[in-house]
């Protein structure tokens, strides 16, 4: 069984829902994911959600663990 971590990043400005800018990244190891989040300045909000505030925008990263047989 193989597992990987998929992260979806969306940008929120003002009171709008996630804007049109969505970015997806895939990591093979959890350590790679954690290193990326730390280097980019994300803070853990909940078990599978991280946030980063930059100027007037809020970046929301949602992580999903996917297992493939």
N, C-alpha and C positions, 0 to 999 in steps of 0.2 A: 504494500500500500504506500502510495506517495501522498505527501501533503505539501501544500504551499499556502502562502498568505497573500491575499489580494487586497489592495488598499485603494479606496476611491476618495479623491480629494475634491471638495467643492468650495466655492468662495461665496460667503454671505456678506452683503453690504446693507446697512441700515436694517430695516425690518423685513426685508425680502427673504424668500426661501432661497435655497442654493441657486446661485446664478448659472449662467450658461457655460461658465468655464468649469469643466470637469476633467479630472486627470486620473488615470488608473495606473497603478504600478503593481508588479508581481514580485514577490520575494520567495526564494526557496527555503530560507532559514529564518526563524524568528529573531535570531541575533542580528541578521542583516536589516530586518524591519526596524528593530529597536534602535540600531545605530543610525539609520536614516532619519527617524523621527527625532532623535536627540540632536543630530547635526543641523536639522532644519528648524529647531526651536519649538517643537510641539510639546504640549503638556497633556497628560492623561486626564480625560474628563470622566470616562466610565470604562467598563471592561474592554469594549471594542471601539471606543471613540476617543480621538485626540483632537486638540484644538491649538491654533496658533493665531495670535492677533498681530496684525501688521498694519500700521496707520489706521485707516477707517474700515479695514476689511477683516473678516474672521474666516480663517481657513479651517474646515472641518474634515478630518480624515477618519473614515470608517474602515475598519479592518475586518476581513472575513477569512476564516480558516476553511480551506477546501481540501477534502480528502478524495483521492482517486484510487480506485482499485486496479 
